[in-house]
Amino acid sequence: MSLIVIADLQGRHGSVSKDTVAGGYGSRFRGDSVTTRFAKNIRRAFLNLPSIHTGYLAAIFANAGHKVVVTRDDKPIRGDLALVLTSLVDYRHECEWALAARARGMQIGFFGTTATHLPELFVDAGHFVICGEPEATAIGLAKGEQWLGVVKSPAIDDLDSLPFPRWDLAKTRRFGYASQNGKRLTRAFPMLTSRSCPEHCTYCPHRITAGFRERTVESVIAEMAEICRQYANPHIKIRDPLFTLNRDRCFEISEQIQTRKLQLTFECETRMDDLDEKLVRAMHAAGLTEISFGVESPDPLVLKKVGRRYIPHEHMRNIVNLCWDLGIVTTAFYIIGFLQETEERIEETISFACDLDTTYANFKILTPYPGTPQFKQLKPLIFENDWEKFDGYTLTFNHPHLTPRRARLMLGMAYSRYIARPSQLFNWLGLHNYSHHPWLQRADAWSWRKQEYFDRPWLSQRKVTV
């Protein structure tokens, strides 16, 4: 028996997310204004989830008879083997931790998307780097295999053959995640019911490590039942990029949750054109409390350039309104900084986000991630050589209409215009029925004009910088 340490380190500087965020490259959100600092602090305090691959690796080693310790802090820890979850935005910190552990005599390995596509960042800090999904190599390590250098880890096609993640070993926080209405904290668990993505968006890193595979309904329900057996009324965050891709499968999962009387709530991410009223109501009856989806840009020509299918705006509005009626939280994702976008077009995206009126919105700056088709396309324009700046909130390439400073200002504008609407306060208080009252709409317009007044110093420079 060996002592296995799995390091899922707490990121430094800002709100850092790793694992399945940005396809595993991770993100770092810093606050540059009152509203963005508010958003950063909310995320740090109320959106704490364990990394899903640490749960899988903990299960593999524990099932093989090893003692497993999952750590998130920088305190010195001893063991025989340490596997370090990597990210792009915090890789220096991860290398520092690994070098210190190596000096204490531990074998060090790295895993994750960043280790897979940029192994050169880690080879000097450890003994081996796992390229690919880590479970196949972990199974070998648990049996006593030893590796040096870059290790190719093939994807496991039969996802049902993997053990369920061991969250008892990862020590999830009892009150580390905000519930769907923000009125209480709960214990939450990530889950993957499928891996990779069959779409062909050129900017997205979710599909670059392995091909798309699904777990069976029986496996998904069995894992949910196991979580419910260990923890009362858990909340499950399904991390699939497209959970509702297989419509019949979603109906069956929802039906089985009710048939088995599983006392849980869950949220998912998907495309809005994979949703309709019947499916949304079926998932809601099974415990669905939140849906996240990508809008990216309201401009169909911009979407076409990056290989993303256009979704009619009216359909999105209908689904969002249905979710308001059912009490389902909606979060829309937007990207600013596509090559075709000017500052004026970005303002149109912000206006669209306010008009769509989802519960929350997440704005990011276009980031060319290594391994994506977009990285190859934009490589001649990339000026940034610090990989930690590829964080989803920093402009890293020469944009025809934006400078890094202007992009950050536009990002701040997006959050301030969205969050500071008086109607948004009513939404957060659960008073959405009043948020479209004519008086409140006039208050929203006044808020926009007021913020425009405060932004006037840098907006007046627009013609000079574009």
KAVEN-V64779 format. One record per residue. RES is the residue in three letters. SS is DSSP state (A for helix, B for strand, O for the rest). OMEGA is omega in radians with two decimals (NA if undefined). NEAR is the number of other C-alpha atoms within 10 Angstrom. Layout:
BEGIN
res,ss,omega,near
RES,SS,OMEGA,NEAR
RES,SS,OMEGA,NEAR
END
This chain:
BEGIN
res,ss,omega,near
MET,O,3.10,12
SER,O,3.04,15
LEU,B,-3.09,17
ILE,B,3.09,24
VAL,B,3.06,23
ILE,B,-3.03,25
ALA,B,3.03,22
ASP,O,-2.89,23
LEU,O,3.05,21
GLN,O,-3.08,17
GLY,O,3.12,21
ARG,O,2.93,11
HIS,O,3.10,11
GLY,O,3.10,16
SER,B,-3.05,21
VAL,B,3.05,21
SER,B,-3.10,27
LYS,O,3.02,28
ASP,O,-3.04,22
THR,O,3.13,21
VAL,A,-3.07,17
ALA,A,3.11,21
GLY,A,-3.13,22
GLY,A,3.08,22
TYR,O,3.13,29
GLY,O,3.11,24
SER,B,3.04,27
ARG,B,-3.12,23
PHE,B,3.11,22
ARG,O,3.11,18
GLY,O,3.12,15
ASP,O,-3.11,14
SER,O,-3.14,14
VAL,A,-3.08,12
THR,A,-3.13,18
THR,A,3.05,20
ARG,A,3.07,17
PHE,A,3.14,14
ALA,A,3.12,19
LYS,A,-3.10,19
ASN,A,3.07,16
ILE,A,-3.12,13
ARG,A,-3.12,18
ARG,A,-3.04,16
ALA,A,-2.90,13
PHE,A,-3.13,17
LEU,B,-3.11,16
ASN,O,3.11,18
LEU,O,3.01,17
PRO,O,3.12,21
SER,O,-2.94,23
ILE,A,-3.12,20
HIS,A,3.05,23
THR,A,3.09,26
GLY,A,3.12,24
TYR,A,-3.12,21
LEU,A,3.09,28
ALA,A,3.14,27
ALA,A,-3.11,23
ILE,A,-3.10,25
PHE,A,3.12,22
ALA,A,3.13,19
ASN,A,3.11,14
ALA,O,3.06,14
GLY,O,-3.13,14
HIS,O,3.01,17
LYS,B,-3.05,16
VAL,B,3.03,22
VAL,B,3.06,19
VAL,B,-3.10,22
THR,B,3.11,19
ARG,O,-3.06,13
ASP,O,-3.06,13
ASP,O,-3.09,14
LYS,O,3.11,8
PRO,O,-3.14,9
ILE,O,-3.11,14
ARG,O,3.13,16
GLY,O,3.13,18
ASP,O,-3.11,15
LEU,B,3.06,20
ALA,B,3.03,25
LEU,B,-3.00,25
VAL,B,3.04,25
LEU,B,-3.06,24
THR,O,3.02,29
SER,O,3.07,31
LEU,O,-2.97,28
VAL,O,-3.07,26
ASP,O,-2.97,25
TYR,A,3.13,20
ARG,A,3.09,17
HIS,A,-3.14,17
GLU,A,3.09,24
CYS,A,3.10,20
GLU,A,3.13,13
TRP,A,-3.11,19
ALA,A,3.14,26
LEU,A,3.12,17
ALA,A,3.12,15
ALA,A,3.11,22
ARG,A,3.11,18
ALA,A,3.10,9
ARG,O,3.04,14
GLY,O,-3.13,13
MET,O,2.94,21
GLN,B,-3.04,22
ILE,B,3.01,21
GLY,B,3.12,26
PHE,B,3.09,31
PHE,B,-3.14,28
GLY,O,-3.11,27
THR,A,-3.12,32
THR,A,3.07,29
ALA,A,-3.11,28
THR,A,-3.00,24
HIS,A,3.07,18
LEU,O,-3.07,16
PRO,A,-3.12,21
GLU,A,3.11,13
LEU,A,-2.97,17
PHE,O,-2.99,24
VAL,O,-3.10,18
ASP,O,-3.09,14
ALA,O,-3.10,22
GLY,O,3.14,22
HIS,O,3.13,19
PHE,B,3.13,23
VAL,B,-3.13,31
ILE,B,3.10,29
CYS,B,-3.09,23
GLY,O,3.06,23
GLU,O,-2.87,21
PRO,O,-2.95,26
GLU,A,-3.11,20
ALA,A,3.12,18
THR,A,3.13,23
ALA,A,3.10,21
ILE,A,3.09,17
GLY,A,3.11,14
LEU,A,3.14,16
ALA,A,3.11,20
LYS,O,3.10,13
GLY,O,3.10,11
GLU,O,3.11,10
GLN,O,-3.05,12
TRP,O,3.02,16
LEU,O,3.09,14
GLY,B,-3.11,15
VAL,B,-3.08,19
VAL,B,3.08,19
LYS,B,-3.11,15
SER,O,-3.10,18
PRO,O,3.08,16
ALA,O,3.10,18
ILE,O,-3.08,15
ASP,O,-3.12,14
ASP,O,-3.10,11
LEU,A,3.11,17
ASP,A,-3.11,16
SER,A,3.14,10
LEU,O,3.06,16
PRO,O,3.08,16
PHE,O,3.11,21
PRO,O,-3.14,22
ARG,O,-3.11,19
TRP,A,3.05,21
ASP,A,3.10,14
LEU,A,3.13,17
ALA,A,3.09,23
LYS,O,3.12,13
THR,O,-3.12,16
ARG,O,-3.08,14
ARG,O,-3.14,12
PHE,O,-3.04,15
GLY,O,-3.05,18
TYR,B,-3.13,22
ALA,B,3.08,20
SER,O,-3.02,21
GLN,O,-3.12,21
ASN,O,3.08,16
GLY,O,-3.07,12
LYS,O,3.09,9
ARG,O,3.07,11
LEU,B,-3.06,16
THR,B,3.02,17
ARG,O,-3.06,20
ALA,B,-3.11,26
PHE,B,3.04,25
PRO,B,3.09,21
MET,B,3.00,22
LEU,O,3.05,19
THR,O,3.03,20
SER,B,3.10,19
ARG,B,-3.12,24
SER,O,-3.06,20
CYS,O,-3.12,22
PRO,O,3.14,14
GLU,O,-3.05,15
HIS,O,3.09,15
CYS,O,-2.99,20
THR,O,-3.06,20
TYR,O,-2.94,22
CYS,O,-3.14,22
PRO,O,-3.08,24
HIS,O,-2.99,26
ARG,O,-2.94,20
ILE,O,-3.07,18
THR,O,-3.13,22
ALA,O,-3.12,16
GLY,O,-3.08,13
PHE,O,3.08,14
ARG,B,3.12,17
GLU,B,2.95,19
ARG,O,3.08,17
THR,O,3.08,16
VAL,A,-3.11,17
GLU,A,3.14,13
SER,A,-3.14,17
VAL,A,-3.12,20
ILE,A,3.13,19
ALA,A,3.11,14
GLU,A,3.09,16
MET,A,-3.14,21
ALA,A,3.12,18
GLU,A,3.10,12
ILE,A,3.13,23
CYS,A,3.12,16
ARG,A,-3.07,13
GLN,A,-3.04,11
TYR,O,-3.12,16
ALA,O,3.05,11
ASN,O,-3.12,16
PRO,O,3.01,21
HIS,B,-3.08,27
ILE,B,3.09,20
LYS,B,-3.14,19
ILE,B,-2.99,19
ARG,O,3.09,21
ASP,O,3.05,22
PRO,O,-3.12,26
LEU,O,-3.07,23
PHE,O,-3.04,23
THR,O,3.13,22
LEU,O,3.12,17
ASN,O,-3.03,11
ARG,A,-3.11,13
ASP,A,3.12,11
ARG,A,3.12,16
CYS,A,3.08,18
PHE,A,-3.10,18
GLU,A,3.09,16
ILE,A,3.14,19
SER,A,-3.14,22
GLU,A,-3.11,16
GLN,A,3.08,17
ILE,A,-3.14,21
GLN,A,-3.14,17
THR,A,3.14,10
ARG,O,-3.12,10
LYS,O,3.12,11
LEU,O,-3.11,20
GLN,O,-3.10,18
LEU,O,2.92,20
THR,B,3.13,20
PHE,B,3.04,23
GLU,B,-3.09,23
CYS,B,3.05,20
GLU,B,-3.11,21
THR,B,2.97,18
ARG,O,-3.08,19
MET,A,3.13,22
ASP,A,3.01,16
ASP,A,-3.10,14
LEU,O,2.95,16
ASP,O,-3.03,15
GLU,A,-3.10,11
LYS,A,-3.11,10
LEU,A,3.13,17
VAL,A,-3.14,21
ARG,A,3.12,16
ALA,A,3.14,18
MET,A,3.11,22
HIS,A,3.11,20
ALA,A,-3.14,16
ALA,A,3.11,23
GLY,O,3.12,21
LEU,B,-3.14,25
THR,B,-3.10,22
GLU,B,3.04,22
ILE,B,3.02,22
SER,B,-3.11,22
PHE,B,3.13,20
GLY,B,2.92,18
VAL,B,-3.13,23
GLU,B,3.09,21
SER,O,3.07,25
PRO,O,-3.06,20
ASP,O,-3.10,14
PRO,A,3.13,13
LEU,A,3.08,12
VAL,A,-3.13,17
LEU,A,-3.14,18
LYS,A,-3.13,12
LYS,A,-3.09,14
VAL,O,3.01,17
GLY,O,-3.14,13
ARG,O,3.13,20
ARG,O,-3.14,15
TYR,O,3.08,16
ILE,O,-3.13,17
PRO,O,-3.10,12
HIS,A,-3.11,13
GLU,A,3.11,10
HIS,A,3.12,14
MET,A,3.14,20
ARG,A,-3.14,16
ASN,A,-3.14,14
ILE,A,3.12,18
VAL,A,3.13,23
ASN,A,3.08,17
LEU,A,-3.14,16
CYS,A,3.05,22
TRP,A,-3.13,19
ASP,A,-3.08,11
LEU,A,-3.09,15
GLY,O,3.11,17
ILE,O,3.11,21
VAL,B,3.08,20
THR,B,3.07,23
THR,B,3.14,19
ALA,B,3.10,21
PHE,B,3.11,16
TYR,B,3.08,21
ILE,B,3.05,20
ILE,B,3.10,27
GLY,O,2.99,25
PHE,O,-3.02,22
LEU,O,-3.07,16
GLN,O,-2.98,12
GLU,O,2.93,19
THR,O,3.11,17
GLU,A,3.12,18
GLU,A,3.13,10
ARG,A,3.06,16
ILE,A,3.07,22
GLU,A,3.09,17
GLU,A,3.08,15
THR,A,3.12,22
ILE,A,3.11,25
SER,A,3.11,16
PHE,A,3.14,14
ALA,A,3.11,25
CYS,A,-3.13,20
ASP,A,3.13,11
LEU,A,2.92,18
ASP,O,2.98,24
THR,O,-3.12,21
THR,O,3.13,20
TYR,B,3.04,18
ALA,B,3.11,23
ASN,B,-3.14,17
PHE,B,3.08,21
LYS,B,3.06,22
ILE,B,-3.12,22
LEU,O,-3.11,23
THR,O,3.08,26
PRO,O,-3.09,25
TYR,O,3.11,25
PRO,O,3.13,21
GLY,O,3.13,20
THR,O,3.05,19
PRO,A,-3.13,18
GLN,A,3.11,18
PHE,A,3.11,18
LYS,A,-3.13,13
GLN,A,-3.04,13
LEU,A,-3.05,17
LYS,A,3.11,12
PRO,A,-3.10,10
LEU,A,-3.06,13
ILE,B,3.13,16
PHE,O,-3.05,11
GLU,O,3.10,14
ASN,O,3.05,9
ASP,O,-3.06,10
TRP,A,-3.13,18
GLU,A,3.09,19
LYS,A,3.09,18
PHE,O,-2.94,24
ASP,O,-3.11,28
GLY,O,-3.09,23
TYR,O,-3.13,22
THR,O,3.08,22
LEU,O,-3.03,27
THR,O,-3.12,24
PHE,B,3.14,20
ASN,O,-3.11,16
HIS,O,-3.10,20
PRO,O,-3.06,14
HIS,O,-3.06,17
LEU,O,2.89,22
THR,O,3.10,17
PRO,A,-3.14,16
ARG,A,-3.13,11
ARG,A,3.10,19
ALA,A,3.12,23
ARG,A,3.08,19
LEU,A,3.10,16
MET,A,3.08,22
LEU,A,3.09,23
GLY,A,3.09,20
MET,A,-3.12,21
ALA,A,-3.11,26
TYR,A,-3.10,20
SER,A,-3.13,19
ARG,A,-3.11,22
TYR,A,-3.02,25
ILE,A,-2.99,19
ALA,O,3.07,15
ARG,O,3.05,21
PRO,A,3.13,18
SER,A,3.13,25
GLN,A,3.07,22
LEU,A,3.10,14
PHE,A,3.10,16
ASN,A,-3.11,20
TRP,A,3.12,14
LEU,O,-3.14,12
GLY,O,-3.10,16
LEU,O,-3.07,12
HIS,A,3.14,19
ASN,A,-3.13,11
TYR,A,-2.99,14
SER,O,3.13,20
HIS,O,3.05,15
HIS,O,-3.11,12
PRO,A,3.13,10
TRP,A,-3.13,11
LEU,A,3.08,17
GLN,A,3.07,16
ARG,A,3.09,14
ALA,A,3.08,15
ASP,A,3.13,22
ALA,A,3.10,12
TRP,A,3.13,14
SER,A,3.12,17
TRP,A,-3.13,17
ARG,A,-3.13,13
LYS,A,3.12,13
GLN,A,3.08,14
GLU,A,3.10,14
TYR,A,-3.14,11
PHE,A,3.12,10
ASP,O,-3.02,13
ARG,A,-3.12,12
PRO,A,-3.13,10
TRP,A,3.06,10
LEU,A,-3.14,16
SER,O,3.13,10
GLN,O,-3.00,11
ARG,A,-3.09,15
LYS,A,-3.14,7
VAL,A,-3.00,7
THR,A,-3.09,10
VAL,O,NA,13
END
